[in-house]
Amino acid sequence: MTLIDLLAAIQHSWGYWAAMIYFAAYPLVTSVMWITTAMFFRNRWEQKGEPRPLARHPSVSILIPAHNEERVIANALEAATAVDYPDFEVVVVDDGSTDGTRDVIEPFVRSGRVRLIAKQQNEGKAMALNDALPCLNGEIVLIIDADAEPAPDILHHMLPHFEHARVAGVTGNPRVKNVDTFLARLQLIEFSSIVSLLRRSQRIWGRIMTVSGVVAAFRKSALLDVKGFSPEMPTEDIELTWKLQRRFWDIRYEPRALVWMTVPSTLSGLIAQRRRWSRGLMQVLHKHRDVIRHWKYRRMWPIFIESSMSILWSACFVLLTALWIVSYVAGYPPVGAHPIPNLWGMVIATLAMLQLLTGTLLDRRYDPDTLKYYPYAVYYPIVYWMLLAWTNFVSLPWLFRRPSRQTIRWRTERKLFTQEAA
């Protein structure tokens, strides 16, 4: 059998056409679903103006885990200590930094604005957070990254949610600070039109796939209820979200709780970040695969199914693209595919742009500059779909791999913070 015969056999098989239909239909269905459910969220919860006054002011601990963050942590501490709230503390847990991180923190400690928990050995972010929990005075724990700068009113928007007894966590709305590169501007569009939009949708579904690792507030008793973070998981934020929801705690999204963050501005940094996210999601799906078999976890079925379907779509994207490239090289035009977008391709592109526009407009009220960068959205289906599909595809083996028992440690030093994975 020649290569041409093999290509013809593959492209006339039922499996090929099933993959083609799924590849084309998935982005259409999900775009419509995300847009409509996000608008339901907006109409139900986002029309409110000022946050409602608190019946009481629970004590809050702002916890910042750090490892080799001397270049960025001063800005985070200045913003954290300037939060507008009557009863809070700022605590940094330094996880065995080998640079000047502690030298930067020390003036804040001497002034009494910050407490420092100094660990001598690098044991990873999850372990650092777990070690810090017993040392915190707050009833609510707001965890932010060492390169994140919270808005002064962040707690006024998050804390009203905790007046409901079953609320364990509230994830905030990360906004991109370093919009000076092409990749960073694409990520600004992504956080508005994909991340933020999807969290709105998931709140309508009843469960959230993950809190944001860069900014999330938790009820400390809920963290202790699930025995804290899981040090063996690559993405401790996704894993914690699933653990809490399996214990029937509620997780919410608050788009008005803003924090300004630094995103990777180089391709290598972005790929490293997204591979870690993909591997972490695969490990969580493997560990919690039993939720699909139990009726009591039925509210988690939408996020499990949607996550699995997105991974399957990524596999279709990569495999079909590879097959079409081989076909063109071999001189056998692919069946059902063409380099010039046809009607179906234009429908997909139009809906993708509409989804990106919807997310941009929803977040414009919180980040007015967002709309200015919307023209970059045209590159999102071209550049980002390929990048994210590839990182999901190469991470597929982790879907079938049992999580390691070894602690996941901080892997990189932030020599140039704009070049590292956040």
C-alpha positions in Angstrom: 0.0 0.0 0.0 1.4 3.4 -1.0 1.3 6.5 1.1 -1.5 7.9 -1.2 -3.5 4.8 -0.7 -3.1 5.0 3.1 -4.1 8.7 3.1 -7.2 7.9 1.0 -8.2 5.0 3.2 -7.9 7.2 6.4 -9.8 10.1 4.9 -12.7 8.0 3.7 -13.1 6.2 7.0 -16.0 6.9 9.5 -13.4 7.8 12.2 -12.0 10.6 10.0 -15.4 12.1 9.4 -16.4 11.7 13.0 -13.2 13.7 14.0 -14.0 16.3 11.3 -17.5 16.8 12.5 -16.4 17.1 16.1 -13.5 19.4 15.2 -15.9 21.8 13.4 -18.9 21.5 15.8 -17.2 21.8 19.2 -16.1 25.5 18.9 -19.5 26.5 17.6 -21.5 24.8 20.4 -19.2 26.0 23.1 -19.0 29.6 21.9 -22.8 29.8 21.9 -23.0 28.1 25.3 -20.4 30.3 26.9 -21.8 33.6 25.5 -25.4 32.8 26.6 -24.6 31.5 30.0 -22.2 34.3 30.7 -24.9 36.8 29.8 -27.2 35.0 32.3 -24.5 35.5 34.9 -24.3 39.2 34.1 -28.0 39.8 34.2 -28.4 37.9 37.5 -25.4 38.9 39.5 -23.4 41.6 37.7 -25.9 44.4 37.4 -25.3 45.4 41.0 -23.4 48.6 41.7 -21.7 49.1 45.0 -21.0 45.9 47.2 -23.6 45.4 49.9 -22.4 46.4 53.4 -21.1 43.6 55.5 -23.1 42.5 58.6 -19.7 42.0 60.3 -16.1 42.3 59.3 -14.3 38.9 59.6 -10.6 39.0 60.1 -8.6 38.5 56.9 -5.1 37.2 56.3 -3.5 38.2 52.9 -1.1 35.3 52.3 1.7 35.7 49.7 3.8 32.6 48.9 7.2 33.5 47.5 10.4 31.9 46.1 13.1 34.0 44.5 10.7 37.0 43.9 13.1 39.9 44.7 12.2 41.7 41.4 8.5 41.9 41.9 7.4 41.3 45.5 7.9 44.9 46.7 5.0 46.0 44.4 2.8 43.2 45.7 3.5 44.1 49.3 2.8 47.8 48.7 -0.5 47.0 47.1 -1.5 44.4 49.7 -0.7 46.6 52.7 -2.8 49.4 51.1 -6.0 47.3 50.9 -9.0 49.1 52.3 -10.3 47.0 55.1 -10.4 47.4 58.9 -9.1 44.1 60.1 -6.4 42.3 58.0 -2.8 41.2 58.2 -0.3 40.6 55.4 1.8 37.4 55.7 4.6 36.3 53.4 5.8 32.7 53.4 9.2 32.6 51.8 10.0 29.1 50.6 13.7 28.9 50.8 14.6 31.8 48.5 18.2 32.0 47.4 18.1 35.5 46.0 17.4 38.8 47.8 13.7 38.2 48.4 14.0 38.4 52.2 16.0 41.6 52.0 13.1 43.2 50.1 10.6 41.9 52.6 12.6 43.0 55.7 11.7 46.7 55.6 8.0 45.8 55.5 8.5 43.5 58.5 10.4 46.1 60.5 7.6 48.6 59.9 5.0 46.2 61.3 3.1 46.0 58.1 4.0 42.4 57.1 4.7 39.2 58.9 7.3 36.8 57.5 7.3 33.0 57.7 10.8 32.1 56.6 11.3 28.5 55.4 14.9 27.3 54.9 14.2 24.7 52.3 12.3 24.9 49.0 9.4 22.5 49.3 7.0 24.0 46.7 4.1 26.4 46.7 1.5 24.0 48.1 3.6 22.9 51.0 4.5 26.6 51.8 0.8 27.5 51.9 0.0 24.5 54.1 2.8 25.4 56.5 1.6 28.9 56.7 -2.1 28.1 57.5 -1.7 27.4 61.2 0.2 30.7 61.6 -2.6 32.9 60.2 -5.0 34.9 62.4 -7.6 35.5 59.8 -10.9 33.7 59.4 -10.7 34.4 55.7 -7.4 33.8 53.7 -6.8 35.8 50.6 -4.0 34.2 48.6 -2.2 36.2 45.9 0.9 35.6 43.9 4.1 37.5 44.7 3.9 39.4 41.4 0.2 40.4 41.9 -1.2 43.7 43.0 -4.7 43.7 44.4 -7.1 46.6 44.0 -7.7 48.5 47.3 -11.4 47.5 47.4 -10.9 43.8 46.6 -12.1 42.5 50.0 -15.3 44.6 49.9 -16.3 42.6 46.8 -15.2 39.2 48.0 -16.2 39.1 51.6 -20.0 39.4 51.1 -20.0 36.0 49.5 -18.7 34.4 52.7 -21.9 35.4 54.5 -23.3 32.3 52.9 -22.2 29.4 55.1 -21.5 26.9 52.3 -19.2 29.3 50.4 -15.6 28.0 50.8 -13.8 30.2 48.2 -14.2 33.2 45.9 -11.9 33.6 42.9 -11.1 37.1 41.7 -10.6 38.7 38.3 -6.9 38.8 37.2 -6.0 41.6 34.9 -2.9 41.8 32.8 -0.5 44.6 33.8 2.4 44.2 31.3 0.7 44.8 28.0 3.8 45.8 26.2 4.2 42.7 24.0 2.1 40.9 21.4 1.8 37.7 23.6 0.9 39.7 26.6 -1.9 41.5 24.7 -3.2 38.1 23.5 -3.3 37.0 27.1 -5.2 40.1 28.1 -7.9 39.1 25.5 -7.8 35.5 26.8 -8.3 36.4 30.4 -11.4 38.5 29.5 -12.8 36.4 26.7 -12.0 32.9 27.7 -11.0 32.7 31.4 -13.4 35.3 32.8 -16.2 34.4 30.4 -15.9 30.7 31.2 -16.0 31.3 34.9 -19.2 33.3 34.5 -20.7 30.3 32.6 -19.5 27.8 35.1 -21.2 29.7 37.9 -24.5 29.2 36.0 -23.7 25.5 35.7 -23.2 25.3 39.5 -19.5 24.4 39.7 -16.2 26.1 38.7 -13.3 24.2 37.1 -10.7 26.2 39.0 -10.1 29.2 41.1 -7.4 31.5 39.9 -4.1 30.7 41.4 -3.1 34.4 41.3 -6.0 35.6 43.4 -8.5 33.6 45.5 -10.0 34.0 49.0 -10.9 31.0 51.1 -12.6 30.3 54.4 -9.8 28.9 56.5 -12.0 26.3 58.1 -12.8 24.9 54.6 -9.1 24.7 53.7 -8.6 22.7 56.9 -11.6 20.5 56.1 -10.0 19.3 52.9 -6.5 19.1 54.6 -5.2 22.0 52.7 -3.4 22.0 49.3 -2.0 18.9 47.6 1.8 19.2 47.3 2.0 16.4 44.8 -0.2 18.1 42.2 1.3 20.3 39.5 -1.6 22.8 39.7 -2.6 23.1 43.4 -5.3 25.6 42.6 -7.3 23.2 40.3 -6.9 20.3 42.7 -8.0 22.4 45.7 -11.1 23.6 43.8 -12.2 20.0 43.0 -11.5 18.8 46.6 -13.6 21.6 48.0 -16.5 21.0 45.6 -16.4 17.2 46.2 -17.0 18.1 49.9 -20.0 20.1 48.7 -18.5 23.5 49.4 -19.5 26.3 47.0 -16.9 28.2 44.9 -17.9 31.5 43.4 -16.5 34.0 40.9 -16.4 37.7 41.6 -15.5 39.8 38.5 -15.2 43.0 40.5 -12.4 41.6 42.7 -9.5 42.9 40.7 -5.8 42.0 40.9 -3.1 43.2 38.4 -0.7 40.5 37.4 2.4 40.0 35.2 2.0 37.4 32.5 4.8 35.6 30.4 5.9 37.9 27.6 8.1 35.3 25.8 7.0 32.2 23.9 9.1 29.9 26.0 7.7 31.3 29.2 4.1 31.0 27.9 4.6 27.4 26.7 6.1 26.4 30.0 3.2 27.9 31.9 0.5 26.3 29.6 2.2 22.8 29.7 2.1 23.0 33.5 -1.5 24.0 33.4 -2.4 21.2 31.0 -0.5 18.6 33.0 -2.2 19.7 36.1 -5.7 19.5 34.6 -4.9 16.0 33.3 -3.8 14.9 36.7 -6.9 16.3 38.4 -9.2 14.6 35.8 -7.3 11.3 36.5 -7.6 11.6 40.2 -11.2 12.7 40.3 -12.5 10.5 37.4 -14.9 8.7 39.7 -17.1 11.8 40.0 -18.8 10.9 36.7 -20.0 7.6 38.2 -21.8 9.0 41.3 -25.1 10.8 41.3 -24.1 12.8 44.4 -21.4 14.5 42.3 -23.7 15.3 39.4 -23.1 19.1 39.8 -19.5 18.4 38.8 -20.4 16.5 35.7 -20.5 19.7 33.4 -17.0 20.7 34.3 -15.7 17.2 34.0 -17.4 16.6 30.6 -16.4 20.0 29.2 -12.8 19.6 30.3 -12.6 16.2 28.7 -14.3 17.4 25.5 -11.8 20.3 25.2 -8.9 17.8 25.5 -10.5 15.6 22.8 -10.9 18.6 20.6 -7.2 19.5 21.0 -6.3 15.9 20.0 -8.5 16.2 16.9 -6.9 19.6 16.1 -3.3 18.3 16.2 -3.9 15.0 14.5 -6.1 16.4 11.7 -3.6 19.2 11.1 -0.7 16.7 10.9 -2.7 14.5 8.5 -3.6 17.4 6.2 0.1 18.6 6.1 1.2 15.1 5.1 -1.5 15.0 2.5 -0.5 18.3 0.9 3.2 17.3 0.9 2.3 13.9 -0.7 0.2 15.7 -3.4 -3.1 14.3 -2.2 -5.5 17.2 -1.4 -7.2 16.5 2.0 -10.8 15.4 1.9 -13.0 18.1 3.5 -10.2 20.6 4.2 -8.9 23.6 2.4 -6.2 26.2 3.3 -8.7 29.0 2.3 -11.5 29.1 4.9 -14.9 28.0 3.5 -18.3 28.9 4.8 -18.0 26.6 7.8 -14.6 28.0 8.7 -15.9 31.5 8.5 -18.9 30.7 10.8 -16.4 29.3 13.3 -14.2 32.4 13.0 -17.2 34.7 13.3 -18.5 33.0 16.5 -15.0 33.0 18.0 -14.7 36.7 17.4 -18.2 37.3 18.9 -17.2 35.3 22.0 -14.0 37.3 22.3 -16.0 40.6 21.9 -18.5 39.5 24.5 -15.9 38.8 27.1 -14.0 42.1 26.3 -17.2 44.1 26.7 -18.1 42.4 29.9 -14.7 43.2 31.5 -14.5 46.6 30.0 -16.2 48.1 33.1 -13.4 46.8 35.3 -10.5 47.3 32.9 -11.3 50.2 30.5 -8.2 49.6 28.3 -9.4 46.0 27.4 -11.4 47.1 24.4 -8.4 49.0 23.0 -6.7 45.7 22.5 -9.6 43.8 21.0 -8.1 44.0 17.4 -5.5 41.5 18.7 -8.4 39.0 19.0 -8.2 38.3 15.3 -4.9 36.4 16.0 -6.4 34.4 18.9 -7.9 31.6 16.8 -4.8 31.5 14.6 -2.0 31.6 17.2 -3.6 30.6 20.5 -5.7 27.7 19.3 -2.6 26.1 17.9 -0.5 26.7 21.0 -3.1 25.5 23.5 -4.1 22.5 21.3 -0.4 21.5 21.1 0.2 21.9 24.9 -2.9 19.8 25.6 -1.9 17.1 23.1 1.7 16.7 24.4 0.4 16.5 28.0 -2.1 13.7 27.2 0.1 11.0 28.8 -0.5 12.7 32.2 -4.2 11.9 31.8 -3.4 8.3 32.4 -0.6 8.8 34.9 -1.2 8.4 38.6 -0.2 11.5 40.5 3.3 11.3 42.0 3.8 11.1 45.7 6.7 13.5 45.5 6.2 17.2 46.3 6.1 19.6 43.3 8.7 22.3 44.0 9.3 25.7 42.6 11.2 24.9 39.4 12.5 28.2 38.1 14.2 31.3 39.4 12.6 34.6 38.3 15.8 36.0 36.8 13.7 38.2 34.5 10.1 38.1 35.7 8.7 38.9 32.3 10.2 35.8 30.8 9.1 33.3 33.4 5.9 31.3 33.6 3.7 32.8 36.2 
